Amino acid sequence: MADYDIIVIGGGPGGYTAAIRASQLGLKAAVVEREHLGGICSNWGCIPTKAMLRSAEILTHIRDADAFGLDLSGTVTPNVEAIVKRSRGIAERMNGGVAMLLKKNKVDVIWGQAKLTSPGTVEVGAPDKAACEPQPPAPKQTKPHGTYTAAHVIISTGARPRVLPGLEPDGDRVWTYFEALKPAEIPESLAIVGSGAIGIEFASFYAAMGTDVTVVEMVDRILPAEDDEVSAFMRTALEKRGIAFRTGTKINGANVGKDGVTLTLDGGDTIEVERVISAAGVVANTEGLGLEDLGITVERGLIATTGAGRTSVAGVYAIGDVTGAPMLAHKAEHEGALCVEAIAGDAVHPLNKDRIPACTYCDPQVASIGPTEAQAKADGRNLKVGKFPFLANGKAITLGEAQGMAKVIFDADTGELLGAHLVGPEVTELIHGFATAMELESTEAEIFDTIYPHPTISEVLKEAAMAAFGRAVNV
């Protein structure tokens, strides 16, 4: 008899969701974790960054208080120590919350480094501290190190920051998101390498704190995964906030000194800054798991899967960042539940990556789902595209946040909702409306027939959809 029905390697969003779902289905489950429950998301990613961005948002509102008829005399300055303390406190709370949820659902936690020695055998030993960022605390083990067996093993070990040659993080002058989330002081100048979600969120935060920020991006536009119009809109919006961009630019060298960093760019140009954040993506954590010895297929550093997380070896599954893009917590959570339900014999719907929302929590926010207009055209679709500006939305105007737009893409022949691309206030809280509509296979007719409350910023969704068919009322 195996020790468990399911062992999950990795206690991040995908891993702990899989384990809890297994317990809900009557399966005996355990999680092996070497660093921190909740993964990067709860401890060093999604949650603590949003806590810091909230501080930046409130600071911006206070500075603009006179526009709302409020007289706040005196100078308002950020207290970086307090901002970081609040952010780290929230991360610790989330970490403890995951531990509580696992205990509530009778999921065992085994602290340590996992290695697969056979498809159903997991050897757990002391973690390699050099491989853990940041250094893990001495956890309270609920189960001892040793060898454990399971009918099924799910790998959900997440990802870590990509290291660029010549720009290796040193924890002082060259940061990853770990150091960027706990600065001892706000730097006067900062270069951010990479303009994806991580880079733009940190650019937004540090610019609000008063830092002179320059973003360097290899491709010719920022937020390259987003729709062209959204990228252009965001560049203009962020430049107005004082952020400088060097797009279509490579870094040819970096000279890290005692007091700063000099980056050498294409053509010999240089940027001298106090610190650098390397935000050029992440790489999957696949090392040390024994994958090669078992014959599990790894392609370009990612675990190859088919169906509901199945790998090339029976009884071994993989979910989340280790399986590739999009590397998002909510994608990992969904994959975790789907994988376990398939193991339990339930009928499951395959994951449709075109229906996974993506969010960037800068100011203004960005949210999208489905293909961009260019991608939809490349698929040979006949399109109807609708756009609606936040400038024409009454609630956005009252909030003093009328900067933004909604863009909706339909198949002109069938009316199928293909995608949506939003930039503006709280659009990360709106995108689920389109996600739900797409999952229900809605056409424009269902959106038109839905009554949106007034006045709300959600009305931009309906107006954008109506604009695609020449029916927008308020623009």
N, C-alpha and C positions, 0 to 999 in steps of 0.2 A: 504494500500500500504506500502511495506517495504521501509526503507530509502535507501537501496542499493540492488543491485543484488548479490553482493559478498562483504563480509567483510573478510579480511585476518588478522589473529592475528600473528604478527611478521613481522618485516621489513627487515629481512635478505635476502640472495640471492634467496631463494625459495619464500619468501613472496612477495618481491617487484616485482619479475619476474611474479608471478601469477597475481598480481594486474594490472601490465602494460599489460599483455596479455589479461586480461579481458577487459580493456579499448579498446584495439585494436579490440576486437570482438564486441564492442558496448555495453558492460555491464557497469553499474555504480558501481565503486569499491572504497573501503576505506581500509587503512592499520592502524591497531592499533599497536603502538610500545611504549615500556616502557623505553628503554635505548638509542639505537642509530640505526639510519637507516644504512643499509648495514650489520647489524648483526656482529657476532664475526669475520666473514671472512674479511670484509673490515676494521674493527676497531682493532681487537686483534688477528687475525689469519692469513689467507692467504696472505693478502697484506703487512701489516707491517713486518711480518717475512721475506718476500722476499726482502723487502727494506734493512733489516739488513744483510741478507745473501749476498746481492749484495755488501755491504760495505766490508764484509769478503772476497768475491771473488776478488774484486779490490786490497785489501791489499795483498792477496796471490800472485796475478799477479805482483805487485810491488816488492815484496820480491824475486820473481823469474826473475826479469827483466834482470839479467845478462845472463840468458839462451837465451835471444832474442837479445843479442848484445847491450843492453842498460846499460849505467853506471849511476845509480842513487846514487850518493854519499850521505852519511849521513844516519841516522836512521829514518825509517818510523814507527810511532806509531799511534795507533788508538785513536781518540778523541771520547770517548763514549758519551759525551754530544751532540756532533754534529751528531753522528750516530743516537741516539735516536730522536733528534729533527727532522732530515730528515724523519725518519720512521713515527713519529707521524704526521708530516705535510702531508705526503702522505695519511695516514689514514683519516685525516680530509678532505682532498681533495676528497677522495672516498665517504665519508659520504655526503659531499655537493653535489656530483654528483648524488647520489641516490635521494636526495631531489629534485634536479632539474628535474630528469627524471620523478618522480611521479607528479610533478607540470605540466610538459609538457604534460603528458598523462591524466591530469585532474583527478588524483587519490587523494582523500582526505586523510589526515594524522590525526589520532586521538592519541594524546600522553597520555599514561597512562597504567594502569594494566587492562587487559581484563579478564572477567569471563563470561562464558556461563550460562545464567539462563534458557534458553530453546534452542531447536535446532536452532532457527533463531533469538535469542535475545542475544546481547552482552552488558554487563554492563561494562563501563569504568570508573575507578576511579584513584586516585593518586597512583603512583607506590610504592610498598614496597621497600624502599631504601635498607633495609638489604638484600633483595633478588637480588639486582642489583650489578653486579661486572663489572667494577668499578662503583662508585657512579655516577648516571646520572647527566648531567648538567640540568639546568632549561631550558627546551625547549620552543620554541615559539609554542604555541598550535594553530593549524589551525582550530581545532574543539574542543568544550568544553567537559569536562567530562559529562557523562550521559549514557543513555540507547539507543542503536541503534539496528535496525532490518535489516535483510537481508534474501533473499531467500536461500542463501548458505553461509556457514562459513567455511573457510579454516584455520586450525591450522598449524602454521609454526614457532614454538617458539624456535627451535634450541636446543643446549646442552651447558653444562658447565663442567669445569674440575671435574674429579672424585676425591673425597677426600679419601685417604687411612687412615684407623684407626691407630692412633699413629703417623701419619705424616701429621697432619692438618696444612695447610698453615697459616703462621702468618704475611705474607707480609714483613718479615725482613730476617730471616734465611731460612725459607721454602717457596719457591715460587711456584706459578702456572705460566702459560704462561703470565698472566697479568704483574706480577712483572718482569719476565724474559725479557719482551719486553721494559722495561724502567729502566734498572739498573742505579743507581747513579754512580757506578764505576764497573769495571770489576773485578770479584772475582779471587783470586789467585788459588783457588781450588773449584771444583764443582762436586757434585754427581747428576746424572739424573736418576730418577726411571722410567723405561719404555723405550723400544727401538723401539717403533713404529715411525711413521713419525714425530710427534711432538718432541719426545725425541731426535731422530737422527738429526733433523734440528738444534735444540739448541746445541747439542753436536758439530756439525760442526761449528756453529758460534762462540761459546765460545772458542773452541780449536784454531781457527784462531786468536782470540783476545789475545791468550797467556795463557788462563786458563788451569790448570791441570784438565782434565775431566775424570770422571769414570762413566760409564753407568751400571746400575744394572737391570737385566732382569730376570723374573721368569722362562721363558721357556729356552730351551737349545740353542737358536740362536737369533741373532738380526733381526730386521725387520721380525718378524715371519709370517706376512701375505704374504711375498714375496716368490718367488721360492727359493728352497734350495741353488742352485748355486749362485743366486744373493746375498742371505744372507751371504754366505761364502766369496764371492768376496768383499762385502762391509766391512765385519769385517776386512779383511786383509788391505784393502785400508785405512780405518779409523784408524786402529792401526798404520799404517805408519805415520799418521798425529799426533800421540801422544795420541790418545784416548784409554783409558783402558776399558775393558769390564769384567763384572762378570755375566755370563749367568748361567741359571739353579739355580738361587740364590734368596732366599726370604729375606726380611728385617724383622727381629724379634723385632726390637725396635729402637727408635730414642731418643737421648738425645740432646735437643736443649739448647745450652748455650748462653752466652752473645756474644762470639766471634766465634762461629761455631756450627757445628752439628756432633755428633758421631752416625753413623749408625751401628747397630749390625746385622750381617748377619748369615745365617745358619752356624752351626759349631762353633759359637762364634767369628768368624772374625769380625773386626771392620774397618770402614772407617771414617777418620776424615777429614772433609771438611769445607770450609768457609760457603758454602751455598748448598742448595738442591733444585732441580726443580722436582716437582711431575708431571710426564707426563704419568700417568698410565691410559690414556683414558678419556672419557667424559661420562656424563649421561644426558639423555634427560630432558628438562624443561617441565614437565607435571603437576607440582603442581600449585594449586591456580586457575586452569582454569574451575573448576566445572565439570570435566569429570565424576567423580563418580556419582554425583547427576543425571546426564543425562543418565547414563547407558552406557557410551562409554567404550568399552573394552580396558583395559590397561594390557599388558602382559609383565612381567619382566621390568617394567618401561617404556615401549614403547607403543605407540598407534597402535593397530592392524588395518590394512587396507586391503582392497581387491580392485582389479581393479584400477581405476585411483584415488587413494587416498581416497576411500570411507571408512568411519568408520562403526561401528555397528549401528549408529543412522543416519537415513535419513537426508540429508541436511547438515551434518557435515563431513568435510574431513580433512585429515592430510597429510603433505608432509615433506620431509627433515629429519633432524636428529631425530625428535620425533618419526619417524617410524622405525628407526633402521639402521643398517649397509647396505652399506657403508655410513658413515657420512661424506659426501663430498659436497662442495658447488655446484659443477656442477651437481651432482645427484639431489640436491634440486631444482636447477633451471629447470632442465628438468621435474621433477615431477610437479613443479608449473604450467608450460605451459601445460603439458599433462592433469592435473586435470581440469584446466579452459576450455580447449578445449572440454573435455568430458562433462562438465557442459553445455557448449554452444551447445551441440548436434553434434559436429564433430566426425568423426570416428578417433580413435586414436590407435596406436600400443602400446601394453603393454610394460612397461619398462623391458628390459632384463639386469639384474644385471651383467651378464657375459661380457657385452659390455661397462662397465663403467671403464674408465681408472683411475688408481691410481698413484699419483706422490709424490715423496719425494725430496725436493730441497736442499739436502745436497751437499757436494763436494767429489766425483762425484755424479751426480744426479741419481735417480732411477725412472723408470716408467714401468708400467705393465698393461696388460688387459687380461681378460680371466683366465681360470684355470692354476695353476702351472702344471709342468710335473707330479708331484706326484698325484695331484687331477685328472688329465686327465686319468692317469693309473688306479686310483681307480674306475673310471667310466667304466672301462672295454674297453677303446678305444685302438685300434691298432694305434700307433703313428709313425710319422716321425718328428724328432726334429733336427733343424738346429742351428748352433752357428757360430758367426763371431766376431773376436776380433777387437777392435778399433785400436790395434797396426798395423793392416793391412790396415787401412784407411788413405789415403794420407792427407785429410783435417785435420783429428784429429792430425796427426803427425805435420803438420804445425802450428796448434794451441798450440802445446805443451801439449795436453790433450789426449794422446793415451791410457789412462787407462780406460778400459771398455769392454763390450761385449753386443751382441744382441743374444737373444735366441728365436726361433720361433717354435711353436708347431702346427702340422697339423694332421688331421685324415688321416691315411695312406690309408684307404679304399675309402674315398670320396674326399679327397683333401681339405676338409673344413679347413679354418684357425681357430684354436681354441683359440690361445692366443699368447702373446708375452711378453717378459721380458727383459728390457733394463737397463743397468747401464753404465754411461759415460757422456760426455759433452752434455748439452742441450737435453738430451733424453726426458725431459718433453715436449719439442717442437716437438718431432718426433712421439710420441706414437699415435697421432691422425691419422697418416697414416694407422696404423693397425686398429684403431677404425673404420675408414671409410671403409676399406676393409672388415671388419667383418660385418658391417651394410649392405654392398652391397652383402654379401654372396659370397665373392670372394674365389677362390681356388688358388693354386700355379700358375696356368696358367696365370691368370690376373696379378699377381705380376710380373711374368717373362716377360710379354708383356709390362709392364710399363717401360718407359725410365726415369731413375733417372739422374739428372744433376751431372756433374763431374767438379771439385772435391767438394763434399759435404759430410758431415757426414751422410746424409740420405742414402747414398749408403750402409751403413751397414745393413739396413732393407732388401734390395733386396738380398744382399749377404748371409744373414742368412737364408732367405727363400730358396735360391738356394742350400745352404749347406744341407738343410733337404732332398734334392733329389739328392745329389751327384753332384751338378752342380756349386758350388762356384768356382770362377775364381781366386780371389786374396788371397787365403790362401791354 
